[in-house]
């Protein structure tokens, strides 16, 4: 298990700190979880899942506006340097059952080899690859977030 702290910085947005308190890029998450491509984000409403995914996609080099796919269920972002290709961002909050995910082709996205960031993953848990990385974001009383990764 790896733990990070997310702090809000008034000028630069989010700041990610490793266990030693050193500032690291959000891309550090991808580096330490290499070669995994599917990340399941857990956390209560308002914990910062979408905000962190936005930061991560921006650092990956997306040319698209990153926002919550609450109604679309999945957003596709084109990424340039240093990560070429597409990133898939799921929000499964509104899915009623796993059949809905199967109907829109979730498995094709999840097994594409591209990065997939899944919010509210429990409803599609049976579809997730065995090597899915679990990311939990938990708000703290002081406004920080603790981000925990389990591979």
C-alpha positions as MATLAB code, in Angstrom:
seq = 'XXXXXXXXXXXXXXXXXXXXXXXXXXXXXXXXXXXXXXXXXXXXXXXXXXXXXXXXXXXXXXXXXXXXXXXXXXXXXXXXXXXXXXXXXXXXXXXXXXXXXXXXXXXXXXXXXXXXXXXXXXXXXXXXXXXXXXXXXXXXXXXXXXXXXXX';
ca = [
       0.000    0.000    0.000;
       1.279    3.463   -0.940;
      -0.066    6.655    0.632;
       0.042   10.236   -0.625;
      -1.386   13.487    0.688;
      -3.246   15.860   -1.598;
      -3.168   19.508   -0.571;
      -4.886   22.398   -2.299;
      -2.488   25.142   -3.277;
      -4.031   28.508   -4.072;
      -1.741   29.182   -7.057;
      -1.012   25.779   -8.554;
      -4.175   23.777   -7.806;
      -3.474   20.394   -6.281;
      -0.158   19.429   -4.733;
       0.637   15.741   -4.261;
       3.035   14.817   -1.466;
       4.660   11.405   -1.081;
       5.101    9.609    2.241;
       8.284   11.615    2.913;
       6.394   14.899    2.416;
       8.098   15.678   -0.902;
       6.044   17.189   -3.724;
       5.604   14.805   -6.665;
       3.731   14.936   -9.941;
       0.349   13.222  -10.222;
       2.115   11.125  -12.866;
       3.973    9.474   -9.986;
       0.837    7.356   -9.523;
       1.182    5.946  -13.040;
       4.908    5.381  -12.598;
       4.618    3.396   -9.368;
       1.740    1.357  -10.782;
       3.392    0.545  -14.111;
       2.341   -1.471  -16.163;
      -1.239   -1.309  -14.825;
      -3.696    0.690  -16.910;
      -7.033    0.470  -15.065;
      -7.520    2.513  -11.893;
     -10.656    2.254   -9.727;
     -11.227    5.399   -7.646;
     -13.177    5.019   -4.405;
     -14.247    7.801   -2.103;
     -17.332    9.504   -0.799;
     -19.175   12.147   -2.802;
     -16.993   15.259   -2.878;
     -13.809   13.431   -1.895;
     -11.986   14.773   -4.942;
     -11.977   11.820   -7.340;
     -12.842   13.878  -10.422;
     -10.536   16.717   -9.386;
      -7.586   14.356   -9.030;
      -8.362   12.598  -12.326;
      -8.523   16.005  -14.008;
      -5.071   16.884  -12.645;
      -3.725   13.496  -13.716;
      -5.107   13.787  -17.275;
      -3.761   17.321  -17.644;
      -0.295   16.167  -16.575;
      -0.584   13.268  -19.030;
      -0.920   15.848  -21.799;
      -4.608   15.801  -22.653;
      -5.733   18.342  -25.196;
      -9.354   18.023  -24.059;
     -11.330   19.605  -21.242;
     -11.548   17.059  -18.430;
     -14.824   16.998  -16.529;
     -17.073   14.545  -14.787;
     -18.701   12.026  -17.127;
     -21.690   11.709  -14.771;
     -24.293   11.772  -17.528;
     -22.184   10.456  -20.411;
     -20.866    7.605  -18.185;
     -17.545    7.624  -20.079;
     -15.474   10.484  -21.478;
     -12.661    9.924  -23.944;
      -9.682   12.266  -23.799;
      -6.964   12.501  -26.430;
      -3.513   12.642  -24.928;
      -0.370   13.920  -26.598;
       3.032   14.048  -24.911;
       4.323   12.177  -22.977;
       1.450    9.644  -23.115;
       0.065    9.199  -26.629;
      -3.388    7.802  -27.244;
      -6.695    7.928  -25.450;
      -7.655    7.962  -21.791;
     -11.066    6.700  -20.693;
     -12.741    8.322  -17.692;
     -15.758    6.470  -16.283;
     -18.321    7.653  -13.752;
     -20.482    4.654  -12.868;
     -22.554    6.465  -10.233;
     -25.728    6.533  -12.361;
     -25.521    2.950  -13.631;
     -28.372    0.818  -12.356;
     -26.672   -2.509  -12.977;
     -23.754   -4.161  -14.720;
     -25.821   -4.774  -17.861;
     -25.839   -1.050  -18.594;
     -22.040   -1.076  -18.557;
     -21.969   -4.071  -20.856;
     -24.446   -2.368  -23.206;
     -22.164    0.624  -23.781;
     -19.115   -1.611  -24.263;
     -17.284   -1.025  -20.979;
     -15.211   -4.163  -21.455;
     -13.798   -2.857  -24.740;
     -12.551    0.249  -22.956;
     -11.266   -1.618  -19.891;
      -9.283   -4.166  -21.905;
      -8.065   -1.745  -24.600;
      -4.614   -1.273  -23.098;
      -5.307    2.453  -22.664;
      -5.486    4.159  -19.300;
      -8.931    3.891  -17.689;
      -9.918    5.882  -14.625;
     -13.143    4.576  -13.065;
     -15.143    6.484  -10.462;
     -17.749    4.562   -8.420;
     -16.358    1.213   -9.663;
     -18.338   -1.165   -7.431;
     -21.246   -1.604   -9.860;
     -18.867   -2.826  -12.591;
     -16.423   -4.691  -10.313;
     -16.967   -8.042  -12.089;
     -15.854   -6.437  -15.368;
     -12.655   -4.898  -14.016;
      -9.369   -6.612  -14.925;
      -7.730   -8.630  -12.161;
      -4.810   -6.192  -12.035;
      -6.969   -3.095  -11.493;
      -5.297   -0.603   -9.164;
      -7.524    0.542   -6.284;
      -7.208    4.215   -5.384;
      -9.014    5.496   -2.316;
      -9.361    9.202   -1.642;
     -10.392   10.194    1.872;
     -11.046   13.793    2.999;
      -9.377   14.885    6.224;
     -10.639   17.380    8.814;
      -8.007   19.945    7.775;
      -9.134   19.918    4.111;
      -6.337   17.677    2.851;
      -7.047   14.369    1.153;
      -5.277   11.084    1.770;
      -4.815    9.055   -1.393;
      -4.090    5.360   -0.861;
      -3.079    2.973   -3.633;
      -3.469   -0.800   -3.474;
      -2.137   -2.930   -6.313;
];
